Amino acid sequence: MANEKVDVVIVGAGASGSVFAAVLAKAGKKVVILEQGPDWQLTDLISSDFWGRRIKPASGPFLLEGKNPFGYVYQAGWGVGGAALHYFANFPRLLPNDFKIKSEHGRALDWPISYQDVAPYYDKVAQDVGVSGDAKAEEVWRPAGAPYPMPPMKTFRHGEVWLKGCEAAGIRLVPAAVGMNSTDYKGRPACIYDGWCHVGCPTGALSNPLVTYLGDAKKAGAEVRAQSTVTRVLSNAQGNKVTGVEYYDAKKERQVQEASVVVLAAWSAQNPRLMLNSATDKHPKGLANSSGLLGKYMMAHFSSGTWAMFDEDIQNYMGTTGAQFMSYDRYGKTSQKGAFGSSFIVAGSALKTSDLGGFANARLDLFGPDLAAFMKRAARGLTRIGAFGEELPNVENRIEAASDKDEFGMPLAKIIHSFDQDAVALWNANFEEGLKIAKATGAKDVWSARGNMPTIHLMGGTIMGTNAGDSVTNSYGQAHEIPNLYVAGPGIFTTAGASNPTYTILALSLRGAEQLAGQWSTVAG
């Protein structure tokens, strides 16, 4: 069934899609957002690891291959709000050295833009969604910008104990920038520090899309259609314009939504999958893929975590899942000897019993009475520090269509991913330094949280660049070959950096959405 044509159809109601929806709806455009999962409300969010799993992936699976298969369950989202319903809301920035690694080191790729191009949008996003932190303190590592609208969050003992250890290692810690309310902000309450951010915040203190850009988009008239699974982007006979999308509604009936502009704002693995499945005789390798780079250069972060156990109550049940403190002192691309790439350090995350980062999983070698005894101590005395590491872009890390199909007849996709020697060396160097820091805290026991090398935050696959020969989109997320097709989210990152990506996702989305609104008549035709 064909629906009435709209100005723009946005695929995905997560962080990036919400920004595009808000900007375009406020500009007077008729906006429809299609979201595969349920239409969550704040009242659906429950502070429980068990119930929190409802807002994590439940769609068609991705097939995972390579030496380090990408584990995506905790990094993606299911339903309106996307992964930003249950994220840590750490809001660090990329730094100037992230944008020109090839120019400065002869490695990886250069972005087609600089830090200075993105910086004004970091400042705008902070005002839009509410960021707590100390911008002045961060400026030992980055150019000066506007102050954050709220002061830093409260700190607790399980974060403060790391100050001594980091000082001994010559590492400066500053208050973490987070997308959370340290004070009341724009009608949303301050955080109550109960540490359940990773399963969704029902109070609105966490800046998830429901209470920020998506809420603004709805107020401006944008329509959200939940349980709508997009399977193809449709294009004209000439192959130079997209005309809308094919999707299946909640009744699993095929629908067509025509639009003047299409914005793909699904997960970083899903956008290439959709574009590959939208191949035509004019785009035989997938939409906007004359470069052959669609689905290529998939990147992940990895974390080297270190645990420390204290005999005292260090309040680890209080605070936020996001960090209390952060540091860029190991962010130079060559700062860890023998390992290339940046590291971003975070300390002081509230701990729960199980699931992601829970203390039940902190000693995988213990069972039965030994585990029970450990957990009794850990419930009050355990804390951790972590270093996120940067994976460099590798063309072999990729998305490919698979032969198996989902319930709508759309081919599943493979995520093929392996870390290279640089990443492994950086991972190991960060473990080594983490133990030195932990021992200097005076903790009773310290150990590395070493297991399989983790894959965190999926980026790449639709990278930005200067032309259709070296990339999929331009710096606004606009497809080089199809001007009325935009791609949003971390898929357009040219390199990964080491810091959490959400703040940069929002800033780049705001930049792209404002460019689209400003050039609407040219783009939409």
N, C-alpha and C positions, 0 to 999 in steps of 0.2 A: 504494500500500500504506500502511495506517495503522500507525504505530508506537505503542507504549505511551505513554500520556499522561505528561508530566513536569511538574515544577513550573514550570520556566522554560526557554524556548528563546531562545538568543542568536544573532543573525545577525552573524557577523564575529568572528574570533579575533585582532583587533589590540589596540591599546592600550586603548581604552575597553571593548570586550567582555570583555577579560581581567580588568579590575577588577571588573565586575559578576559575572563567573563566580566569582572568588575569594571575594568577600564572601558571595554567596548559597550557594555550596557549603559554606563554613565555617559558615554558619547552618543547615546540615542540609538544604538544598533539593536536589532532584534536578535537575541542570543538564545541558542538551545545548547545545553550541556547534556551529553549522553554518558551515563555512568553504568558500568557493568554490574556493580554490586548493589546492596540495599541502600535505602535513603535514611541513613543514621541521623538521629537527633542527639543533642547533649544528654538528654535523659536516658539514652540507650547505653551510655558509657558507665561501666561498673568497675570499681577498684578491686579487681580480682584477676590474677593470671589466667584462671580457668575461663572466665567470661571474656577476658580481653582477647582471647584467640578468635572470637567472632569477627573482629575487624581486621584480621590478617588474611592472607590469600586463601581463597576457596574456589578459584576459577580453574580453567583448564591448565594442566601442569606444563612446565617447561622441562625439556629433557636436558639433563646436566651431564656434560662430558668435559674431558681435559684432565690434566694432572691435579688441578685444584678446582673441582666443580663448584659452581657458584651456588651457595646456599642462600635462598632469597626470602624465606618465609618471614623473617623478622624485618626485612627491608622494604617490603611492599605492603599495600593496603587493599582492603576489600570493602568497597562501598563509598558513599559520598564523603568526601574529606580525604580519601586515599591514605597513604602512609603517614601523612601529617596529622592524622587523628591520634596516633600512638607513638610519636617520635619523642626523642630526648629534648628537642628544642634547643640544642647547642647552636649558637649563632656566630661562629667565627667567620672571618672573611678569607677568601683567597688573598695572597699577598702579591706585590708587583713582580716578584721573581717567578711566579707561576705562569705568567703570560708570555714569557720569552725564554723558555728553557733551551730551545734550539739555537737562538741567537747568542745566548750567554755561555752555553756549554756544549753545543754541537750534538745535543741529544734530543730525543722526543720530537715535539712539534711546537711551533709558535701559535698562539691565538692570533686572530686577525684584529684584536682589540687589546687595549692595555688596562691596567688597574684603574687609571684615571677615567676611562670610559664607563666603568661600572660603579665607581665610588659614589657618585651622586645618587644612584639608585639604592645602594646600601643605606644611605641616610634617609631616603624617602620611605623605604620599607620599614625602617625602625620606627618612624612616626606612624605609619599606617597600622602596623600590627602590635606595636609595643615591644620594645627591647629593654631589658635591664642589664646594666653593666657599667664599666668605667672606661669610656672611650679614650680619655686622656692617658690612662695607664697603658692602653694598648699601643699608643703612638710611639713607644720605644721601638716598635717593629714595623709600623706602617705610617703612611702619610696622615696628617691631621685631617679630621672631618668634623661633622656636627656631633655634639654630645648625644648620648642616648636619652630617650625621654624619661627613663626611670633609673634610680640608683641601683647598685648591685643587690642581688638577692642576699638574704641572711646566710651566714655560714654556720657549720656545725663541726663538732670535734673530728668527725671522720674525714673531713676535708682539711681542717687546720693542722692535723698531725703531719701532713706531707710538706708543710712549709719548711720545717727544719731539714728534712732530708734533701729537698730540692736546693736549699741554700748551700748545703754542703757540696752539692754537685755543680754549683754555679748556675743553677737554673732559676730564673725569675718567674714567679707565679703572680698572675693578676686575676681579679674577679672575672669569672667566665661571663661572656656575653650570651644571654639566653632569651629566647622568645617567650618569656613568662612575665607575669606582673609581680614586681616587688611591692607595688602600691596599686590602689585602684586606678584603672586606666580605661577611658572611653566607655564607662558604664560597666566594665568588667571587674570582678573583685580581685584582690590580691591573693597570691598563693597561700595555701594553708600548710605547705611543706609536709604532706603525708607520703610523698615519694611514689605515687602511682602513675606518673606521667606516661609510662611506657605501655599502658593499656587504655589510655584516654582520660582526659580531664573533664569531669562533668560540671565543674563550676564555671568554666570559661576563663580561668586564669592563665591557661596555656593557649598560645596563639595558634589554634588549629583553624583550618579554613572555614568551619561552620560559623565561627564568631568573628572572622576577619573578612577576607576578600569575598568568600562565597556568600556570606551574609549580606555584604554590600551589593553584590551582583543581583541577588534576589530582590533586594529593596528597589533596585533600579530596573527591575522587570525581566531579568534573565530567568529562563525556565530550565529546571533540572529534571531529566527523565532518568530515574533509577532503573535498575535491572534491564538495561539496554546494552546489548553486546554488539559492538561494531565489528564487522568482518571485512569490509572493503571500503577504500576511498574511491569514489567514482570520478572519472575524468572525461573530457570531451574527445571527439574523434581526432582532433589535431594533436592532442596530448600536451597542450600548453596551458590548460586550466583544469582545476578540479571543480566538480559540479555538486558535490555532496558526499554522503556516505550511505552504505547499506548497513542495516543493523537488525537485530532480532529483539523484539520487545519482551515484556515479562511473560507473555503467553507463548513465547517462542515462535511468533509470527514474523515473517520478513517484512521490513519497512525500508523505505527510502526517505532520507531527509536531504532535500536540496538546500544548497547554501551558496552564497557568493564567495565565502572564504571558509576554509577548513583549518582548524587548529588541532593538531595531534598532541595531546597532553596526557597520554597514558604513561605507564611505567616505561623505563628506558629499554626494556626488552620487548615490550608490546608494540611500541611505535615502529621499530624496524619490521617486526612480524606483520603488522598491518600493511606497511608499504611494500613488502615483498609479495604479499598476497594480492596486491592491487595492480600487478603487472598487466600491461596491455601491449599491443603490437608497437605502440610508440615508446613504451617503457618496458621492454621485454625482461629486464633484470630487476624490475620493481620500480616504483615511483621515485623519481629524482635520483637515479642511481647510475648515471652515465660514468661516474668516477669509479664505479665498482666498490665504493667504500660504505654503502649502506649495510648496517649491521656489523661493521668492522670497528676496531679500536675500542672494544668493550673494556672497561677498567673497573677495578674495585679497590677499596681501602682494606687494610689489614691492621689488626691491633695486637700490640704486645702488652699484655696485662700482668701486673704484679700485685700479689696479695700480701697484706700485713695483718697479723693478729695481735691485738692488745688485750691485756687482762682487765682493763677498765672498760666502763661503758662509754663508748665514743659516739653514741647517738646515730648509728648507721641506719636506723629505721626512719630517720627524719631527713628532710631535705627534698631534693628533686632527683629524678633519674639523670637529668643533665648534670654537667660538672659544676662544682663550686669555684674551681680555679682552672686556669688554662695558661699555656706558655707556647710561644713561638721560638724559643731559644735554640731549638734544633731544626728550624725550618729552612736553613740554608741547604741548598741541594747537595753540598758536599760536607755537611757538618758532622756526620757520623763517618769516621775513618773506614775506608774500604767499602762503603755502601753509598750508592747514589740515590738521592731523592729526599724529600722533606719529611719531617716527623712533626706531629702536633700533639702536645701533651695535655692531658686532662686529669683532674683529681677531684675526688669527693662526690661519688654518686650514691644515692640512697639504695640500700639493698633490701630485697625481699627474699622469701624462702627459696623459691624455685624459678623456673623459666629463665628468661634472658638475664644473665649476670647474677642469678640468685646464689646464696651461699651454700645451698645443697649441692651445687655443681662445682664448688671451689676446690674440692678434694675428691677427684674421681677415683682415687685408689682406695677409698674407705667404704666399708659396708657394715651393716648391722650395728651392734653396740658402739663400735668405734666411730661410725658416722654420726650416730645420735649424740655422742659425747662432743664431737667436734661442732655439731650444729648448735648445741646449747651455748658453747663459747662464742661461736660466730655470730649468733643472734644479737649480741651487744658489742663484740670486740673486733669484728672483721671490717677491713676497708681495702680499697684498691686504687691504684694509679694506672693509667693507660697511655700508650703512645700510638696514635694512628700513623700508619705509614703510607707513602705515596707509591702507587704502581704506575709505571710509565706506559704510554700507549703502545700497544703491540698489535699489528694488523691481523695476527693469527687468532687473537681473542675476539670471538665473533658470534653473531646470531645467524643460524641457517634454518631454512624451512625443513621440516621433517616429513616423512611419508605418512605417519599417523595423523588422524584428523580429530577435531573436537566434535561436540554434538551438533554444531552448526555446519559441519563440513569444511571448516577452515583448518589448514595444515597447522599442526603444532610446530613449535620451534625448539631448536637446540641452542643452549648457551654453552659454547666451547671456551673453556678458560683455564689457563695455566699461568702461574707466577714465574717470572724469570729470575736469574741469579741476583740481580740488583735488589729485587723485592725481598728475596729470602735473606740476603745479607743485611738489609735494613731491619727486617723483622728480628733477626738474631741480635743485632747491635742494640736494639731497643730493649730486649729482654735483659741483656747484660747490664745496661745502665739502670734499668728499673730495679734490679736487685741491689745495686749500690745505693740508690736513693732510699729504698725500703730499709736497708740495714742502718742507715744514718738517722732514721726516725726514732730509734730506740724500741721498736716493736719486739714483742716476745718471739714471734716466728715470722719468717718471710719466705715466699716461694713464687716461682713463675707460674702463670696461668697458661702453661704451654699445652697445646693439643694439636689437632689439625690446623694448619694455617688458615685463619678465617677469611671469608670474603664479605666485606661490609660496604654498603652504598654502591649500587651499580650505576656506572656512568658511561658515556660514549655510545657509539652505534649510529648516531646521526650528527657527526661532529660538524662544527662551524669552521669556515675557512674563507679564502679570498675568491674562489671560483669553483665551477662545477667539476673541475679536474682534480681538485685536492680535498673536496669536502662535499657534504650533503646540503648544508644551509649556509647562509651568511650569518653575521654576528647578531642579527635580530631573530634568528630561527626561521627565516624565510627561505624556502627551498630555492636553490639557484635556478633550477629548470622550470619550476612551476610557481610563479610569483604569488598566487593566492592560496598556497599551501604553506602553513607554518608548523614547526615542530617546537615544542616547549619542554622544559625540564632538563635534568642533568645529561640527557643523551646528546645535547649539543656541546657539552664541555669538550675542549680540545685536549686538555690534560686534566688529571684528577686532583692535583694538589694533595694535601694530607688532611685538611680540616673538613669537618662535617659540611655537606654541600647545600643544606636547605636555604641558608641565607643567600647564597649565590644563585640558587634556583629562582628564588623570589625576585632578586634584583634583576637578573637577566630577563625574566618573564615580564617584569614591569617595563623594562627598556624596550622589549620587543612589542608589547601590547601598545605602548604609547607611539611607537613608530608606525604600527599598523593603523591605529586610529588617525594619526596625522596624515597618512598617505592613503587613506581609504579609497578615494575615488580612483586613484591610479591602480591600486592593488585589486580592488573588487571589480573594476571595469564597469 
